[in-house]
Amino acid sequence: MADVKLKQETPDIDIYKAWCKGCGICASFCPTGALARDETGFPYVKEPEKCINCGWCEIRCPDFAITVQQKKDDEKVRGDGEEAT
């Protein structure tokens, strides 16, 4: 039986700087550390590959300044590189 691996797409995280007041709530609620705060306190995407698309940053932002585009459906790939059915 071939190994089945999941290939995940990294979601697009958009931070609208004009709307952001730099409260840091999004970075505080990020369970994986994908978001961080810069030296001025504003959030940035530190490690996008760590994002699990939980949506906590988007839900908790009081200014609606962050959006996370949904990941595409996970694509199952066999160990030999062929798509699993």
HTML snippet that shows the backbone in 3Dmol.js (N, CA, C, O; Angstrom):
<script src="https://3Dmol.org/build/3Dmol-min.js"></script>
<div id="view" style="width:600px;height:400px;position:relative"></div>
<script>
const pdb = `
ATOM      1  N   MET A   1       0.855  -1.182   0.000  1.00  0.00           N
ATOM      2  CA  MET A   1       0.000   0.000   0.000  1.00  0.00           C
ATOM      3  C   MET A   1       0.897   1.239   0.000  1.00  0.00           C
ATOM      4  O   MET A   1       1.840   1.320   0.787  1.00  0.00           O
ATOM      5  N   ALA A   2       0.618   2.177  -0.851  1.00  0.00           N
ATOM      6  CA  ALA A   2       1.415   3.393  -0.979  1.00  0.00           C
ATOM      7  C   ALA A   2       1.085   4.360   0.155  1.00  0.00           C
ATOM      8  O   ALA A   2      -0.048   4.414   0.635  1.00  0.00           O
ATOM      9  N   ASP A   3       2.093   5.120   0.572  1.00  0.00           N
ATOM     10  CA  ASP A   3       1.879   6.147   1.587  1.00  0.00           C
ATOM     11  C   ASP A   3       1.040   7.267   0.988  1.00  0.00           C
ATOM     12  O   ASP A   3       1.232   7.656  -0.164  1.00  0.00           O
ATOM     13  N   VAL A   4       0.106   7.779   1.786  1.00  0.00           N
ATOM     14  CA  VAL A   4      -0.718   8.891   1.346  1.00  0.00           C
ATOM     15  C   VAL A   4      -0.291  10.124   2.136  1.00  0.00           C
ATOM     16  O   VAL A   4      -0.281  10.106   3.366  1.00  0.00           O
ATOM     17  N   LYS A   5       0.060  11.187   1.432  1.00  0.00           N
ATOM     18  CA  LYS A   5       0.472  12.438   2.061  1.00  0.00           C
ATOM     19  C   LYS A   5      -0.505  13.527   1.656  1.00  0.00           C
ATOM     20  O   LYS A   5      -1.090  13.480   0.574  1.00  0.00           O
ATOM     21  N   LEU A   6      -0.674  14.497   2.522  1.00  0.00           N
ATOM     22  CA  LEU A   6      -1.540  15.620   2.202  1.00  0.00           C
ATOM     23  C   LEU A   6      -0.677  16.793   1.765  1.00  0.00           C
ATOM     24  O   LEU A   6       0.275  17.168   2.449  1.00  0.00           O
ATOM     25  N   LYS A   7      -1.018  17.363   0.625  1.00  0.00           N
ATOM     26  CA  LYS A   7      -0.337  18.551   0.138  1.00  0.00           C
ATOM     27  C   LYS A   7      -1.244  19.727   0.455  1.00  0.00           C
ATOM     28  O   LYS A   7      -2.357  19.813  -0.064  1.00  0.00           O
ATOM     29  N   GLN A   8      -0.770  20.642   1.313  1.00  0.00           N
ATOM     30  CA  GLN A   8      -1.600  21.758   1.730  1.00  0.00           C
ATOM     31  C   GLN A   8      -1.118  23.040   1.079  1.00  0.00           C
ATOM     32  O   GLN A   8       0.082  23.285   0.954  1.00  0.00           O
ATOM     33  N   GLU A   9      -2.066  23.841   0.674  1.00  0.00           N
ATOM     34  CA  GLU A   9      -1.767  25.156   0.113  1.00  0.00           C
ATOM     35  C   GLU A   9      -1.634  26.139   1.273  1.00  0.00           C
ATOM     36  O   GLU A   9      -2.434  26.109   2.209  1.00  0.00           O
ATOM     37  N   THR A  10      -0.637  27.000   1.214  1.00  0.00           N
ATOM     38  CA  THR A  10      -0.482  28.045   2.209  1.00  0.00           C
ATOM     39  C   THR A  10      -1.519  29.122   1.923  1.00  0.00           C
ATOM     40  O   THR A  10      -1.588  29.623   0.800  1.00  0.00           O
ATOM     41  N   PRO A  11      -2.337  29.492   2.926  1.00  0.00           N
ATOM     42  CA  PRO A  11      -3.372  30.497   2.689  1.00  0.00           C
ATOM     43  C   PRO A  11      -2.773  31.883   2.492  1.00  0.00           C
ATOM     44  O   PRO A  11      -1.664  32.162   2.945  1.00  0.00           O
ATOM     45  N   ASP A  12      -3.511  32.735   1.818  1.00  0.00           N
ATOM     46  CA  ASP A  12      -3.106  34.123   1.651  1.00  0.00           C
ATOM     47  C   ASP A  12      -3.620  34.924   2.840  1.00  0.00           C
ATOM     48  O   ASP A  12      -4.821  34.957   3.108  1.00  0.00           O
ATOM     49  N   ILE A  13      -2.707  35.562   3.543  1.00  0.00           N
ATOM     50  CA  ILE A  13      -3.066  36.397   4.690  1.00  0.00           C
ATOM     51  C   ILE A  13      -2.823  37.841   4.287  1.00  0.00           C
ATOM     52  O   ILE A  13      -1.696  38.225   3.976  1.00  0.00           O
ATOM     53  N   ASP A  14      -3.884  38.640   4.291  1.00  0.00           N
ATOM     54  CA  ASP A  14      -3.781  40.050   3.916  1.00  0.00           C
ATOM     55  C   ASP A  14      -4.033  40.923   5.139  1.00  0.00           C
ATOM     56  O   ASP A  14      -5.050  40.790   5.820  1.00  0.00           O
ATOM     57  N   ILE A  15      -3.088  41.814   5.400  1.00  0.00           N
ATOM     58  CA  ILE A  15      -3.240  42.773   6.490  1.00  0.00           C
ATOM     59  C   ILE A  15      -3.363  44.155   5.868  1.00  0.00           C
ATOM     60  O   ILE A  15      -2.449  44.625   5.190  1.00  0.00           O
ATOM     61  N   TYR A  16      -4.488  44.797   6.100  1.00  0.00           N
ATOM     62  CA  TYR A  16      -4.746  46.124   5.559  1.00  0.00           C
ATOM     63  C   TYR A  16      -4.198  47.167   6.537  1.00  0.00           C
ATOM     64  O   TYR A  16      -4.857  47.520   7.516  1.00  0.00           O
ATOM     65  N   LYS A  17      -2.999  47.649   6.262  1.00  0.00           N
ATOM     66  CA  LYS A  17      -2.303  48.572   7.168  1.00  0.00           C
ATOM     67  C   LYS A  17      -3.107  49.848   7.434  1.00  0.00           C
ATOM     68  O   LYS A  17      -3.045  50.399   8.534  1.00  0.00           O
ATOM     69  N   ALA A  18      -3.852  50.315   6.444  1.00  0.00           N
ATOM     70  CA  ALA A  18      -4.634  51.549   6.616  1.00  0.00           C
ATOM     71  C   ALA A  18      -5.729  51.372   7.664  1.00  0.00           C
ATOM     72  O   ALA A  18      -6.119  52.341   8.316  1.00  0.00           O
ATOM     73  N   TRP A  19      -6.224  50.161   7.833  1.00  0.00           N
ATOM     74  CA  TRP A  19      -7.287  49.897   8.800  1.00  0.00           C
ATOM     75  C   TRP A  19      -6.742  49.468  10.159  1.00  0.00           C
ATOM     76  O   TRP A  19      -7.427  49.605  11.173  1.00  0.00           O
ATOM     77  N   CYS A  20      -5.529  48.957  10.187  1.00  0.00           N
ATOM     78  CA  CYS A  20      -4.953  48.381  11.400  1.00  0.00           C
ATOM     79  C   CYS A  20      -4.489  49.470  12.359  1.00  0.00           C
ATOM     80  O   CYS A  20      -3.798  50.408  11.964  1.00  0.00           O
ATOM     81  N   LYS A  21      -4.884  49.332  13.639  1.00  0.00           N
ATOM     82  CA  LYS A  21      -4.435  50.294  14.646  1.00  0.00           C
ATOM     83  C   LYS A  21      -3.274  49.747  15.468  1.00  0.00           C
ATOM     84  O   LYS A  21      -2.783  50.422  16.373  1.00  0.00           O
ATOM     85  N   GLY A  22      -2.827  48.524  15.159  1.00  0.00           N
ATOM     86  CA  GLY A  22      -1.659  47.946  15.828  1.00  0.00           C
ATOM     87  C   GLY A  22      -1.925  47.418  17.218  1.00  0.00           C
ATOM     88  O   GLY A  22      -1.031  47.443  18.064  1.00  0.00           O
ATOM     89  N   CYS A  23      -3.119  46.945  17.477  1.00  0.00           N
ATOM     90  CA  CYS A  23      -3.453  46.451  18.819  1.00  0.00           C
ATOM     91  C   CYS A  23      -2.770  45.117  19.143  1.00  0.00           C
ATOM     92  O   CYS A  23      -2.518  44.811  20.308  1.00  0.00           O
ATOM     93  N   GLY A  24      -2.472  44.322  18.099  1.00  0.00           N
ATOM     94  CA  GLY A  24      -1.770  43.054  18.305  1.00  0.00           C
ATOM     95  C   GLY A  24      -2.647  41.875  18.664  1.00  0.00           C
ATOM     96  O   GLY A  24      -2.138  40.794  18.961  1.00  0.00           O
ATOM     97  N   ILE A  25      -3.950  42.061  18.644  1.00  0.00           N
ATOM     98  CA  ILE A  25      -4.857  40.967  18.996  1.00  0.00           C
ATOM     99  C   ILE A  25      -4.677  39.784  18.048  1.00  0.00           C
ATOM    100  O   ILE A  25      -4.679  38.632  18.482  1.00  0.00           O
ATOM    101  N   CYS A  26      -4.523  40.065  16.760  1.00  0.00           N
ATOM    102  CA  CYS A  26      -4.379  38.981  15.777  1.00  0.00           C
ATOM    103  C   CYS A  26      -3.150  38.125  16.071  1.00  0.00           C
ATOM    104  O   CYS A  26      -3.225  36.897  16.031  1.00  0.00           O
ATOM    105  N   ALA A  27      -2.031  38.760  16.362  1.00  0.00           N
ATOM    106  CA  ALA A  27      -0.800  38.020  16.655  1.00  0.00           C
ATOM    107  C   ALA A  27      -0.922  37.265  17.969  1.00  0.00           C
ATOM    108  O   ALA A  27      -0.394  36.161  18.102  1.00  0.00           O
ATOM    109  N   SER A  28      -1.607  37.845  18.931  1.00  0.00           N
ATOM    110  CA  SER A  28      -1.784  37.193  20.232  1.00  0.00           C
ATOM    111  C   SER A  28      -2.636  35.930  20.132  1.00  0.00           C
ATOM    112  O   SER A  28      -2.370  34.943  20.819  1.00  0.00           O
ATOM    113  N   PHE A  29      -3.647  35.959  19.290  1.00  0.00           N
ATOM    114  CA  PHE A  29      -4.540  34.817  19.161  1.00  0.00           C
ATOM    115  C   PHE A  29      -4.041  33.752  18.191  1.00  0.00           C
ATOM    116  O   PHE A  29      -4.605  32.659  18.148  1.00  0.00           O
ATOM    117  N   CYS A  30      -3.005  34.038  17.414  1.00  0.00           N
ATOM    118  CA  CYS A  30      -2.498  33.064  16.441  1.00  0.00           C
ATOM    119  C   CYS A  30      -1.887  31.877  17.176  1.00  0.00           C
ATOM    120  O   CYS A  30      -0.878  32.038  17.863  1.00  0.00           O
ATOM    121  N   PRO A  31      -2.481  30.677  17.047  1.00  0.00           N
ATOM    122  CA  PRO A  31      -2.008  29.527  17.817  1.00  0.00           C
ATOM    123  C   PRO A  31      -0.688  28.936  17.320  1.00  0.00           C
ATOM    124  O   PRO A  31      -0.052  28.164  18.038  1.00  0.00           O
ATOM    125  N   THR A  32      -0.275  29.281  16.120  1.00  0.00           N
ATOM    126  CA  THR A  32       0.932  28.675  15.558  1.00  0.00           C
ATOM    127  C   THR A  32       2.106  29.639  15.439  1.00  0.00           C
ATOM    128  O   THR A  32       3.217  29.217  15.121  1.00  0.00           O
ATOM    129  N   GLY A  33       1.879  30.915  15.687  1.00  0.00           N
ATOM    130  CA  GLY A  33       2.950  31.891  15.558  1.00  0.00           C
ATOM    131  C   GLY A  33       3.207  32.337  14.134  1.00  0.00           C
ATOM    132  O   GLY A  33       4.290  32.835  13.825  1.00  0.00           O
ATOM    133  N   ALA A  34       2.231  32.164  13.267  1.00  0.00           N
ATOM    134  CA  ALA A  34       2.386  32.605  11.876  1.00  0.00           C
ATOM    135  C   ALA A  34       2.442  34.128  11.800  1.00  0.00           C
ATOM    136  O   ALA A  34       3.080  34.689  10.909  1.00  0.00           O
ATOM    137  N   LEU A  35       1.770  34.793  12.738  1.00  0.00           N
ATOM    138  CA  LEU A  35       1.777  36.257  12.788  1.00  0.00           C
ATOM    139  C   LEU A  35       2.674  36.727  13.925  1.00  0.00           C
ATOM    140  O   LEU A  35       2.806  36.062  14.952  1.00  0.00           O
ATOM    141  N   ALA A  36       3.283  37.880  13.718  1.00  0.00           N
ATOM    142  CA  ALA A  36       4.115  38.503  14.754  1.00  0.00           C
ATOM    143  C   ALA A  36       3.923  40.014  14.664  1.00  0.00           C
ATOM    144  O   ALA A  36       3.235  40.511  13.772  1.00  0.00           O
ATOM    145  N   ARG A  37       4.535  40.734  15.595  1.00  0.00           N
ATOM    146  CA  ARG A  37       4.455  42.194  15.596  1.00  0.00           C
ATOM    147  C   ARG A  37       5.836  42.763  15.309  1.00  0.00           C
ATOM    148  O   ARG A  37       6.848  42.270  15.807  1.00  0.00           O
ATOM    149  N   ASP A  38       5.852  43.817  14.491  1.00  0.00           N
ATOM    150  CA  ASP A  38       7.133  44.452  14.178  1.00  0.00           C
ATOM    151  C   ASP A  38       7.525  45.420  15.296  1.00  0.00           C
ATOM    152  O   ASP A  38       6.838  45.505  16.314  1.00  0.00           O
ATOM    153  N   GLU A  39       8.627  46.148  15.108  1.00  0.00           N
ATOM    154  CA  GLU A  39       9.139  47.048  16.152  1.00  0.00           C
ATOM    155  C   GLU A  39       8.192  48.193  16.480  1.00  0.00           C
ATOM    156  O   GLU A  39       8.294  48.791  17.551  1.00  0.00           O
ATOM    157  N   THR A  40       7.269  48.504  15.569  1.00  0.00           N
ATOM    158  CA  THR A  40       6.280  49.553  15.843  1.00  0.00           C
ATOM    159  C   THR A  40       4.982  48.996  16.407  1.00  0.00           C
ATOM    160  O   THR A  40       4.072  49.756  16.737  1.00  0.00           O
ATOM    161  N   GLY A  41       4.889  47.665  16.522  1.00  0.00           N
ATOM    162  CA  GLY A  41       3.704  47.037  17.100  1.00  0.00           C
ATOM    163  C   GLY A  41       2.688  46.543  16.095  1.00  0.00           C
ATOM    164  O   GLY A  41       1.691  45.926  16.472  1.00  0.00           O
ATOM    165  N   PHE A  42       2.926  46.808  14.815  1.00  0.00           N
ATOM    166  CA  PHE A  42       1.977  46.366  13.801  1.00  0.00           C
ATOM    167  C   PHE A  42       2.240  44.915  13.406  1.00  0.00           C
ATOM    168  O   PHE A  42       3.389  44.474  13.389  1.00  0.00           O
ATOM    169  N   PRO A  43       1.183  44.176  13.092  1.00  0.00           N
ATOM    170  CA  PRO A  43       1.341  42.765  12.746  1.00  0.00           C
ATOM    171  C   PRO A  43       1.921  42.576  11.351  1.00  0.00           C
ATOM    172  O   PRO A  43       1.767  43.424  10.472  1.00  0.00           O
ATOM    173  N   TYR A  44       2.585  41.453  11.172  1.00  0.00           N
ATOM    174  CA  TYR A  44       3.053  41.032   9.854  1.00  0.00           C
ATOM    175  C   TYR A  44       3.044  39.509   9.817  1.00  0.00           C
ATOM    176  O   TYR A  44       3.007  38.852  10.858  1.00  0.00           O
ATOM    177  N   VAL A  45       3.079  38.966   8.629  1.00  0.00           N
ATOM    178  CA  VAL A  45       3.069  37.517   8.458  1.00  0.00           C
ATOM    179  C   VAL A  45       4.514  37.038   8.574  1.00  0.00           C
ATOM    180  O   VAL A  45       5.318  37.222   7.660  1.00  0.00           O
ATOM    181  N   LYS A  46       4.824  36.430   9.694  1.00  0.00           N
ATOM    182  CA  LYS A  46       6.186  35.986   9.980  1.00  0.00           C
ATOM    183  C   LYS A  46       6.497  34.672   9.278  1.00  0.00           C
ATOM    184  O   LYS A  46       7.523  34.541   8.611  1.00  0.00           O
ATOM    185  N   GLU A  47       5.601  33.701   9.435  1.00  0.00           N
ATOM    186  CA  GLU A  47       5.812  32.375   8.852  1.00  0.00           C
ATOM    187  C   GLU A  47       4.499  31.868   8.256  1.00  0.00           C
ATOM    188  O   GLU A  47       3.745  31.163   8.928  1.00  0.00           O
ATOM    189  N   PRO A  48       4.222  32.225   6.998  1.00  0.00           N
ATOM    190  CA  PRO A  48       2.933  31.859   6.391  1.00  0.00           C
ATOM    191  C   PRO A  48       2.700  30.352   6.309  1.00  0.00           C
ATOM    192  O   PRO A  48       1.553  29.906   6.333  1.00  0.00           O
ATOM    193  N   GLU A  49       3.755  29.575   6.214  1.00  0.00           N
ATOM    194  CA  GLU A  49       3.595  28.116   6.122  1.00  0.00           C
ATOM    195  C   GLU A  49       3.067  27.505   7.418  1.00  0.00           C
ATOM    196  O   GLU A  49       2.596  26.367   7.417  1.00  0.00           O
ATOM    197  N   LYS A  50       3.141  28.244   8.516  1.00  0.00           N
ATOM    198  CA  LYS A  50       2.613  27.749   9.790  1.00  0.00           C
ATOM    199  C   LYS A  50       1.111  27.980   9.935  1.00  0.00           C
ATOM    200  O   LYS A  50       0.481  27.401  10.820  1.00  0.00           O
ATOM    201  N   CYS A  51       0.539  28.809   9.088  1.00  0.00           N
ATOM    202  CA  CYS A  51      -0.885  29.139   9.192  1.00  0.00           C
ATOM    203  C   CYS A  51      -1.734  27.898   8.941  1.00  0.00           C
ATOM    204  O   CYS A  51      -1.563  27.210   7.934  1.00  0.00           O
ATOM    205  N   ILE A  52      -2.646  27.621   9.861  1.00  0.00           N
ATOM    206  CA  ILE A  52      -3.543  26.466   9.741  1.00  0.00           C
ATOM    207  C   ILE A  52      -4.947  26.891   9.326  1.00  0.00           C
ATOM    208  O   ILE A  52      -5.873  26.080   9.305  1.00  0.00           O
ATOM    209  N   ASN A  53      -5.095  28.179   8.995  1.00  0.00           N
ATOM    210  CA  ASN A  53      -6.367  28.707   8.519  1.00  0.00           C
ATOM    211  C   ASN A  53      -7.489  28.562   9.541  1.00  0.00           C
ATOM    212  O   ASN A  53      -8.633  28.274   9.190  1.00  0.00           O
ATOM    213  N   CYS A  54      -7.147  28.763  10.803  1.00  0.00           N
ATOM    214  CA  CYS A  54      -8.155  28.646  11.854  1.00  0.00           C
ATOM    215  C   CYS A  54      -9.100  29.847  11.873  1.00  0.00           C
ATOM    216  O   CYS A  54     -10.240  29.736  12.325  1.00  0.00           O
ATOM    217  N   GLY A  55      -8.621  31.004  11.377  1.00  0.00           N
ATOM    218  CA  GLY A  55      -9.462  32.188  11.304  1.00  0.00           C
ATOM    219  C   GLY A  55      -9.518  33.028  12.563  1.00  0.00           C
ATOM    220  O   GLY A  55     -10.238  34.026  12.598  1.00  0.00           O
ATOM    221  N   TRP A  56      -8.783  32.658  13.597  1.00  0.00           N
ATOM    222  CA  TRP A  56      -8.834  33.418  14.843  1.00  0.00           C
ATOM    223  C   TRP A  56      -8.417  34.864  14.650  1.00  0.00           C
ATOM    224  O   TRP A  56      -9.025  35.763  15.231  1.00  0.00           O
ATOM    225  N   CYS A  57      -7.396  35.105  13.848  1.00  0.00           N
ATOM    226  CA  CYS A  57      -6.940  36.484  13.631  1.00  0.00           C
ATOM    227  C   CYS A  57      -8.023  37.317  12.976  1.00  0.00           C
ATOM    228  O   CYS A  57      -8.266  38.457  13.370  1.00  0.00           O
ATOM    229  N   GLU A  58      -8.663  36.750  11.988  1.00  0.00           N
ATOM    230  CA  GLU A  58      -9.708  37.461  11.250  1.00  0.00           C
ATOM    231  C   GLU A  58     -10.935  37.713  12.120  1.00  0.00           C
ATOM    232  O   GLU A  58     -11.525  38.792  12.071  1.00  0.00           O
ATOM    233  N   ILE A  59     -11.311  36.733  12.901  1.00  0.00           N
ATOM    234  CA  ILE A  59     -12.491  36.846  13.764  1.00  0.00           C
ATOM    235  C   ILE A  59     -12.271  37.864  14.878  1.00  0.00           C
ATOM    236  O   ILE A  59     -13.176  38.634  15.202  1.00  0.00           O
ATOM    237  N   ARG A  60     -11.087  37.873  15.460  1.00  0.00           N
ATOM    238  CA  ARG A  60     -10.804  38.710  16.625  1.00  0.00           C
ATOM    239  C   ARG A  60     -10.421  40.153  16.301  1.00  0.00           C
ATOM    240  O   ARG A  60     -10.465  41.011  17.183  1.00  0.00           O
ATOM    241  N   CYS A  61     -10.047  40.435  15.055  1.00  0.00           N
ATOM    242  CA  CYS A  61      -9.616  41.789  14.702  1.00  0.00           C
ATOM    243  C   CYS A  61     -10.786  42.765  14.823  1.00  0.00           C
ATOM    244  O   CYS A  61     -11.781  42.627  14.112  1.00  0.00           O
ATOM    245  N   PRO A  62     -10.673  43.756  15.724  1.00  0.00           N
ATOM    246  CA  PRO A  62     -11.780  44.701  15.898  1.00  0.00           C
ATOM    247  C   PRO A  62     -11.921  45.683  14.737  1.00  0.00           C
ATOM    248  O   PRO A  62     -12.952  46.345  14.611  1.00  0.00           O
ATOM    249  N   ASP A  63     -10.901  45.784  13.890  1.00  0.00           N
ATOM    250  CA  ASP A  63     -10.922  46.747  12.788  1.00  0.00           C
ATOM    251  C   ASP A  63     -11.137  46.087  11.425  1.00  0.00           C
ATOM    252  O   ASP A  63     -11.104  46.767  10.399  1.00  0.00           O
ATOM    253  N   PHE A  64     -11.356  44.778  11.404  1.00  0.00           N
ATOM    254  CA  PHE A  64     -11.537  44.026  10.156  1.00  0.00           C
ATOM    255  C   PHE A  64     -10.355  44.246   9.206  1.00  0.00           C
ATOM    256  O   PHE A  64     -10.530  44.320   7.989  1.00  0.00           O
ATOM    257  N   ALA A  65      -9.152  44.349   9.776  1.00  0.00           N
ATOM    258  CA  ALA A  65      -7.961  44.690   9.012  1.00  0.00           C
ATOM    259  C   ALA A  65      -7.180  43.484   8.517  1.00  0.00           C
ATOM    260  O   ALA A  65      -6.139  43.647   7.880  1.00  0.00           O
ATOM    261  N   ILE A  66      -7.653  42.296   8.791  1.00  0.00           N
ATOM    262  CA  ILE A  66      -6.934  41.103   8.353  1.00  0.00           C
ATOM    263  C   ILE A  66      -7.918  40.102   7.751  1.00  0.00           C
ATOM    264  O   ILE A  66      -9.007  39.882   8.280  1.00  0.00           O
ATOM    265  N   THR A  67      -7.519  39.513   6.657  1.00  0.00           N
ATOM    266  CA  THR A  67      -8.317  38.466   6.029  1.00  0.00           C
ATOM    267  C   THR A  67      -7.414  37.281   5.712  1.00  0.00           C
ATOM    268  O   THR A  67      -6.230  37.436   5.411  1.00  0.00           O
ATOM    269  N   VAL A  68      -8.000  36.112   5.787  1.00  0.00           N
ATOM    270  CA  VAL A  68      -7.290  34.882   5.446  1.00  0.00           C
ATOM    271  C   VAL A  68      -8.105  34.182   4.378  1.00  0.00           C
ATOM    272  O   VAL A  68      -9.243  33.775   4.612  1.00  0.00           O
ATOM    273  N   GLN A  69      -7.513  34.045   3.208  1.00  0.00           N
ATOM    274  CA  GLN A  69      -8.209  33.366   2.113  1.00  0.00           C
ATOM    275  C   GLN A  69      -8.178  31.873   2.386  1.00  0.00           C
ATOM    276  O   GLN A  69      -7.145  31.309   2.748  1.00  0.00           O
ATOM    277  N   GLN A  70      -9.328  31.247   2.204  1.00  0.00           N
ATOM    278  CA  GLN A  70      -9.453  29.823   2.470  1.00  0.00           C
ATOM    279  C   GLN A  70      -8.439  29.010   1.683  1.00  0.00           C
ATOM    280  O   GLN A  70      -8.135  29.304   0.526  1.00  0.00           O
ATOM    281  N   LYS A  71      -7.926  27.979   2.344  1.00  0.00           N
ATOM    282  CA  LYS A  71      -7.046  27.047   1.649  1.00  0.00           C
ATOM    283  C   LYS A  71      -7.879  26.278   0.646  1.00  0.00           C
ATOM    284  O   LYS A  71      -9.076  26.070   0.842  1.00  0.00           O
ATOM    285  N   LYS A  72      -7.240  25.860  -0.424  1.00  0.00           N
ATOM    286  CA  LYS A  72      -7.913  24.980  -1.364  1.00  0.00           C
ATOM    287  C   LYS A  72      -8.043  23.627  -0.690  1.00  0.00           C
ATOM    288  O   LYS A  72      -7.336  23.339   0.275  1.00  0.00           O
ATOM    289  N   ASP A  73      -8.952  22.790  -1.198  1.00  0.00           N
ATOM    290  CA  ASP A  73      -9.100  21.455  -0.631  1.00  0.00           C
ATOM    291  C   ASP A  73      -7.760  20.754  -0.672  1.00  0.00           C
ATOM    292  O   ASP A  73      -7.025  20.835  -1.656  1.00  0.00           O
ATOM    293  N   ASP A  74      -7.456  20.063   0.418  1.00  0.00           N
ATOM    294  CA  ASP A  74      -6.201  19.331   0.461  1.00  0.00           C
ATOM    295  C   ASP A  74      -6.169  18.314  -0.662  1.00  0.00           C
ATOM    296  O   ASP A  74      -7.152  17.623  -0.927  1.00  0.00           O
ATOM    297  N   GLU A  75      -5.036  18.237  -1.310  1.00  0.00           N
ATOM    298  CA  GLU A  75      -4.878  17.337  -2.439  1.00  0.00           C
ATOM    299  C   GLU A  75      -4.089  16.130  -1.967  1.00  0.00           C
ATOM    300  O   GLU A  75      -2.934  16.252  -1.559  1.00  0.00           O
ATOM    301  N   LYS A  76      -4.715  14.968  -2.023  1.00  0.00           N
ATOM    302  CA  LYS A  76      -4.019  13.764  -1.592  1.00  0.00           C
ATOM    303  C   LYS A  76      -3.059  13.313  -2.688  1.00  0.00           C
ATOM    304  O   LYS A  76      -3.424  13.213  -3.859  1.00  0.00           O
ATOM    305  N   VAL A  77      -1.843  13.048  -2.282  1.00  0.00           N
ATOM    306  CA  VAL A  77      -0.827  12.610  -3.228  1.00  0.00           C
ATOM    307  C   VAL A  77      -0.204  11.328  -2.712  1.00  0.00           C
ATOM    308  O   VAL A  77       0.157  11.241  -1.538  1.00  0.00           O
ATOM    309  N   ARG A  78      -0.075  10.342  -3.571  1.00  0.00           N
ATOM    310  CA  ARG A  78       0.564   9.088  -3.200  1.00  0.00           C
ATOM    311  C   ARG A  78       2.067   9.282  -3.105  1.00  0.00           C
ATOM    312  O   ARG A  78       2.614  10.256  -3.620  1.00  0.00           O
ATOM    313  N   GLY A  79       2.720   8.352  -2.446  1.00  0.00           N
ATOM    314  CA  GLY A  79       4.176   8.391  -2.321  1.00  0.00           C
ATOM    315  C   GLY A  79       4.884   8.373  -3.661  1.00  0.00           C
ATOM    316  O   GLY A  79       6.013   8.851  -3.763  1.00  0.00           O
ATOM    317  N   ASP A  80       4.236   7.822  -4.711  1.00  0.00           N
ATOM    318  CA  ASP A  80       4.868   7.761  -6.034  1.00  0.00           C
ATOM    319  C   ASP A  80       4.557   9.007  -6.866  1.00  0.00           C
ATOM    320  O   ASP A  80       4.916   9.067  -8.041  1.00  0.00           O
ATOM    321  N   GLY A  81       3.883  10.018  -6.262  1.00  0.00           N
ATOM    322  CA  GLY A  81       3.619  11.275  -6.949  1.00  0.00           C
ATOM    323  C   GLY A  81       2.301  11.336  -7.679  1.00  0.00           C
ATOM    324  O   GLY A  81       1.947  12.392  -8.204  1.00  0.00           O
ATOM    325  N   GLU A  82       1.546  10.227  -7.734  1.00  0.00           N
ATOM    326  CA  GLU A  82       0.258  10.226  -8.416  1.00  0.00           C
ATOM    327  C   GLU A  82      -0.831  10.618  -7.444  1.00  0.00           C
ATOM    328  O   GLU A  82      -0.722  10.373  -6.243  1.00  0.00           O
ATOM    329  N   GLU A  83      -1.880  11.227  -7.964  1.00  0.00           N
ATOM    330  CA  GLU A  83      -3.012  11.599  -7.114  1.00  0.00           C
ATOM    331  C   GLU A  83      -3.762  10.360  -6.672  1.00  0.00           C
ATOM    332  O   GLU A  83      -3.991   9.443  -7.460  1.00  0.00           O
ATOM    333  N   ALA A  84      -4.142  10.342  -5.402  1.00  0.00           N
ATOM    334  CA  ALA A  84      -4.939   9.243  -4.861  1.00  0.00           C
ATOM    335  C   ALA A  84      -6.393   9.494  -5.214  1.00  0.00           C
ATOM    336  O   ALA A  84      -6.801  10.647  -5.357  1.00  0.00           O
ATOM    337  N   THR A  85      -7.175   8.451  -5.356  1.00  0.00           N
ATOM    338  CA  THR A  85      -8.591   8.605  -5.651  1.00  0.00           C
ATOM    339  C   THR A  85      -9.450   8.216  -4.490  1.00  0.00           C
ATOM    340  O   THR A  85     -10.676   8.290  -4.577  1.00  0.00           O
TER     341      THR A  85
END
`;
const viewer = $3Dmol.createViewer("view");
viewer.addModel(pdb, "pdb");
viewer.setStyle({}, {cartoon: {color: "spectrum"}});
viewer.zoomTo();
viewer.render();
</script>
